[in-house]
Amino acid sequence: MNKFLFGSVNSIFNYSEQAGLLCGKIITGFTDRQEHNKQTKEYLQYLVAPLAAETKSYNFETVKELERCLKINDKYFRVYYLATLPNNAYAASLFKLINLPLPMTLSYHIEGTNKASMLRAARQRLSVLESSQNGLVKKGRSRDPETDREIGEVSVFINDLVHDFEKTFQVGIYAGINAGDRKQLLEYDRKFQDETEDSEFVFNTYSYAQARAYQSLMPLGEDPVREKHLLQTSAVVNLLPFLTRNLNDPTGIFFGVNHYNNSLILIDIFKARNANMNIFGTSGSGKSVTAKLIMTRLVLRGIQNIIIDPEGEYCALTRSLGGSVVSFNSQAGIDPFELLNDPQSDPKEYIQILKNFFSFFIQEQNKDYSLLDKILMKTYFSPGLVNIKKFLRVLDTALGRQNPGLYQDLFQLLQGSLGGLFQNTLKIDLNQDMICFDLSGLYTDEKKIPLTYLIGCVINKLINNVDRKRMIFIDEAHKLLANQATTAFYVDLVKTARKRKTGVVSITQNPEDFKENDNSKTIITQAETTILLKQAPASLNYIQRFDLFRLTERECSDLACFTVGEALFIREREHILLDIFPFPSEKELVFT
């Protein structure tokens, strides 16, 4: 929701000559009226030349001015001007108007104003208002609330103008309706007035100035009646009936339908600055279904999907699409040394990864990274098969009595509560079109987070091979922000994904989990596409406080009351209210 320039400030200027209008410059780009008219006529002649033989020739004698209408040959015309605007207007207000089933023409005249003149007049008005209030106080009377409100509005207007947050324009809007006879014209008039009054826009018409008003309606850049309103930039934007550009890329996937104009939104996410994406929404808002729809449509485009699934929500979909589900538990675990083993790579590349991995299980007082580094080097370069059992044997032998706590902390990986999870050699086929790493059998974050970090490092290695496009879906993404190591890994993955033909999709409830102090906010800012489903009040406060997505007040209020399937789609600073839904053939896939 954006406010129009309030009537109180509007009345200050009275559209006087001191506003310094730049006639014709805003819309046409011409400051010379004669040059503008010449160009307009040449263009119109070019447009109508092919139809000249079939077109009736109109001259001024054929135009008859009647009461409240014009008769041109066998057609009746009525011209309206925008007389009153509501205090608040939304982006769809006039868009709905042009979609009425009426033979209607809409004409805009937008002229710039002189900033210095606007500021001078506004400050004069502010001085008058404050003097009025001070006079009341001196007489022992209470201040007038309406005047105080106006003082606040004028002050905001001055501040916006001084800092170039807003500019001011003189805007005239004219509508014309044509009909075959007077009766039909009256019927159209009733429908038009009913619709505009519902939206609090008041369009008036002239009794005996229809011919002059008709000139304002024609595409000549002339406005003889000059029924103007002084509006700020945000208000002018909301008055334009063109809400969004058409996002329809035949090489892309279907995201949904534009809520305002029912146009299809098809986007190739790899054509933007990066293919990263965020999906934020409260529990039950439709995050999982949205992600499943995107996955399904990406697979059909030949893009590999890799999913980190803490709750097992995507397993059924993966199997239905012929993908591979990798489940983890104490009987089906994976040895971190085997997982990272690559004969063609230098083992030193994995030392830091393993140090970070083992740090999840070592108590703070027992951490000794230099000692751990030596043990890992010795494990890799001593004879024999490298696995976690060998590592623990080398650790036990090397430590002796030096740091028994370190050995005890890591021994749980072999026989403690984590026994089996990091010992077995689970085979993983990384060539499938869809791979789901199912962590739902682990139950606690104590097990899920270290394994997620380990899987992430394997994925990071995989996407270095740029043989195909890939999307990495991370559900419950906030869990990767548990410590410094996983956060640093996550941020680096998002930053470098673009260079490796990969996008990272972060799925979580709360944007506020991504903070400035640990650099995790970069994950949000590095995503070119964001889908905002229904948001909790705390999330909306965070979004507004840090101006994360440059949302308007109306967008924030909408996000608080979205129903399932409604979303705000943000891409390359384009904001679209989107209706997301599955096709009949997809319902069985995504609702499982």
Helices and strands as residue ranges (DSSP letters): E 2-3, H 7-13, G 17-19, H 25-28, H 33-48, G 49-54, G 60-62, E 63-66, E 69-72, E 75-84, E 88-89, H 93-98, E 104-112, H 115-138, H 145-162, E 168-179, H 182-198, E 202-205, H 210-217, E 229-232, H 233-239, E 253-258, E 264-267, G 269-271, E 277-280, H 287-300, E 304-309, H 315-320, E 324-327, H 336-340, H 348-359, G 364-366, H 369-381, H 388-399, H 404-411, E 434-438, G 440-442, H 445-462, E 470-475, G 477-481, H 484-496, G 498-500, E 502-508, G 511-513, H 522-525, E 529-532, H 537-545, H 553-560, E 566-571, E 574-579, H 584-590
